[in-house]
Structure formats: C-alpha cells, structure tokens
Amino acid sequence: MVKSFRPSPQYLSKLRSIHTLIALGVVGGGALLGWLLSLDEEIGAQGFTTTLIVSGILALLWWVPAMLLVGPYFQSLHYEVRDDEVVVRVGILTKAVKHVPFRTVTNLTVNRGILDRWLYGLGTLNIQTAGMSGTTGAEESLVGLPNYDEVYEMVAAELRRFRGAMAPTAAGDEGEPTTLPTGTMGDILDELRAIRQALEKGNGR
C-alpha cells in the first residue's frame, strides 16, 4: 500500500521568508559596510550611498529569481511511503526520484527549527541509512510536514513491519554477516576429529 503526501503550504511561506531574510541581510550588511566607509573623511557619505546601492542590486539579483523558483520547487515536492521504501520526488527542470529502502534505514529523527516551532508549526523527518552512519547528515529528509509526529509513526510502523517480515535468508543476502549456531559448529568439529582419527588408524595399518 502506497501512502502519498506533500509538504504543507506553510512550507512555501517559510521558503519565501527565508529568502527574503537573506536579501535583507545582504542589504543590512551593505548598509553597515557603507556606514563604516563613510567614517573615512576621504570617502564620506558617497561611500555609504554607493555601497548601499550595490548591496541593494545584489539582494535583488538573489531575491527575484528565488521568488520565481520557490513556487515550482515547492510544487515538485512529493513523498511516498511504500511497503519497503520511502520515495522522495523533487525537481524543477530535472526531476529527481530518491529511493530509500527500509533495509538500509538505521535511524529516524524529527527536526524542528526556530521558524518551524514559532511561526509555521512544521517539522522535518530525517531518514538516516547505513551509508550515512557516523555523519551528521541524513540520506533523505521529508520537509515541511505539519503532521510530523504522525508521519514519523507511520514510517516507523512500516519499518518495523518490513523488518519483521524479512526472512533470515533475505537478511543474509543483503550483506549482513551470518553465524552458525554453537551446536552446529561443535558437530562439525567432532566430525572432523573422527575423520582425522580414522585416517591416522588407516595409515598405522
């Protein structure tokens, strides 16, 4: 059974806010630099004006394309939770499809930043795999989730069901080490000793 869902529209608002804050930061940084330059008598107020104009242009060069692209990017995000994997689809010009098989998943975590908690009520489900063990990153992230706890429980339940349904031979096929039971190993050693003793007796004759 495939469960499909998309990020909340609040996530689109969050993306727009972040890009706007970045643009304002560029303008603010330019204003501060211009003020410092204006303290030099040789540069004066002209330096402040020039720096402010340049920073404003840079901010617009960042903000306008970002506002044009953030909508299509948001619309392209699509998540699927299947019986054996999580699928993330994203992309504006180039569509990317990321498959995260349950057999590789090692950890699930929910992350909520300041904007998520204070303004938008969103969360991100991070899925870590064996290939990402020992790092701070995640193999894939399901962003912009209003029902992050519900999605976490859903993925965790599917993961437990998948692992419970795996046959021991299937687990061994995925590269996990297999060991013989102690009793079986002892029987094999006993057989080897018996064969050696029989050979020694045969040579003695």
C-alpha positions in Angstrom: 0.0 0.0 0.0 1.4 3.4 -1.0 0.8 6.4 1.2 1.3 9.7 -0.7 1.5 13.2 0.6 3.1 16.6 0.1 4.5 19.4 2.3 2.2 21.9 3.9 1.6 25.3 2.1 3.2 26.8 5.2 6.5 25.4 3.9 6.2 27.6 0.8 5.7 30.6 3.1 8.7 29.5 5.1 10.9 29.3 2.0 9.8 32.8 0.9 10.5 34.2 4.3 14.0 32.7 4.4 14.9 34.0 1.0 13.6 37.5 1.9 15.6 37.4 5.2 18.7 36.6 3.2 18.1 39.5 0.8 17.5 41.9 3.8 20.7 40.6 5.4 22.7 41.5 2.3 21.2 45.0 2.3 21.8 45.3 6.0 25.4 44.2 5.6 25.9 46.6 2.8 24.5 49.5 4.9 26.8 48.6 7.8 29.8 48.5 5.5 28.8 51.8 3.9 28.5 53.4 7.3 32.0 52.3 8.2 33.4 53.6 5.0 31.6 56.9 5.5 33.6 57.4 8.6 36.6 57.9 6.4 36.8 61.6 5.6 38.1 60.9 2.1 35.2 58.6 1.3 32.4 60.4 3.2 28.7 59.9 2.5 29.3 59.0 -1.1 30.8 55.7 0.0 27.7 54.9 2.1 25.4 55.6 -0.8 27.4 53.6 -3.3 27.7 50.6 -1.0 24.0 50.7 -0.2 23.1 50.7 -3.9 25.5 47.9 -4.8 24.2 45.7 -1.9 20.6 46.5 -3.0 21.3 45.4 -6.5 22.9 42.1 -5.2 20.0 41.5 -3.0 17.5 41.9 -5.9 19.6 39.6 -8.1 19.2 37.0 -5.3 15.6 37.7 -4.3 13.8 37.9 -7.6 15.0 34.6 -9.1 14.4 32.9 -5.7 10.8 34.1 -5.5 10.2 32.9 -9.1 11.7 29.4 -8.5 10.5 28.7 -4.9 6.9 28.1 -6.1 7.7 25.5 -8.7 10.2 23.8 -6.3 7.5 23.5 -3.7 5.0 22.1 -6.2 7.5 19.5 -7.2 8.0 18.0 -3.8 6.1 14.7 -3.3 6.6 11.9 -0.8 5.6 8.3 -0.9 5.8 5.7 1.9 5.7 2.2 0.4 5.8 -1.3 1.9 9.6 -1.5 1.5 10.9 2.0 0.9 10.4 5.8 1.1 10.4 7.7 -2.2 11.0 11.5 -2.5 10.3 13.2 -5.8 11.6 16.8 -6.4 12.9 18.9 -9.2 12.0 21.9 -11.3 13.8 21.3 -14.7 15.3 18.0 -13.8 13.1 15.6 -11.9 14.9 13.6 -9.3 13.4 10.5 -7.6 15.2 9.3 -4.5 14.5 5.8 -3.2 15.4 5.0 0.5 14.9 1.2 1.0 13.9 0.2 4.5 16.6 -2.5 4.6 19.2 0.4 4.7 17.5 2.6 7.3 19.3 2.9 10.6 17.6 5.9 12.3 14.6 8.2 12.1 14.6 11.7 13.7 12.3 14.7 13.7 13.9 18.1 13.5 12.2 21.4 14.2 14.0 24.8 13.8 13.1 28.1 15.3 10.9 29.2 12.4 9.2 25.8 12.4 8.3 25.9 16.0 7.5 29.6 16.4 5.8 30.6 13.2 4.8 27.7 10.9 4.2 24.6 13.1 6.2 22.4 10.8 8.7 19.6 11.2 11.2 17.6 9.1 11.6 13.8 9.2 15.2 12.9 8.6 16.0 9.4 7.4 19.5 8.1 8.1 20.9 5.0 6.4 23.8 2.7 6.9 25.7 4.7 4.3 25.4 7.9 6.4 26.3 6.3 9.7 28.9 8.3 11.6 27.9 11.6 9.9 25.5 14.4 10.9 23.6 14.3 7.7 20.6 12.3 6.5 20.1 10.2 3.5 16.8 12.0 2.8 14.6 14.5 4.5 10.9 14.9 4.3 10.5 18.7 4.9 7.5 20.9 5.6 5.4 18.4 7.5 2.6 19.8 9.6 1.8 16.3 11.0 5.4 15.3 11.5 4.7 13.1 14.5 2.1 11.2 12.5 4.4 10.7 9.6 7.2 9.6 11.9 4.9 6.9 13.5 3.7 5.8 10.0 7.3 5.4 8.7 8.4 3.7 11.9 5.5 1.3 11.8 6.2 0.4 8.2 9.9 -0.1 9.0 9.1 -2.4 11.9 6.6 -4.4 9.8 9.2 -4.7 7.0 11.9 -6.0 9.3 9.5 -8.4 11.0 8.5 -9.8 7.6 12.1 -10.3 6.4 13.2 -13.9 6.2 16.6 -14.8 7.7 17.9 -15.8 4.3 16.8 -12.4 2.9 18.6 -10.6 5.6 21.8 -12.6 4.8 21.5 -11.7 1.2 21.8 -8.0 2.0 25.4 -8.5 3.2 24.8 -8.9 6.9 27.1 -11.5 8.5 25.6 -14.9 9.3 26.9 -17.2 12.0 26.5 -20.9 12.7 24.9 -21.9 16.0 27.4 -23.1 18.6 25.9 -26.6 18.5 26.3 -27.0 14.7 29.9 -25.8 14.8 30.7 -28.3 17.6 29.1 -31.1 15.5 31.3 -30.2 12.5 34.4 -30.2 14.6 33.5 -33.6 16.1 33.1 -35.0 12.5 36.5 -33.6 11.5 38.2 -35.1 14.5 36.6 -38.5 13.8 37.8 -38.4 10.1 41.3 -37.5 11.2 41.4 -40.3 13.7 40.2 -42.8 11.1 42.9 -41.6 8.7 45.6 -41.9 11.3 44.4 -45.5 12.1 44.4 -46.4 8.4 48.0 -45.1 8.0 49.0 -47.0 11.1 47.9 -50.3 9.5 
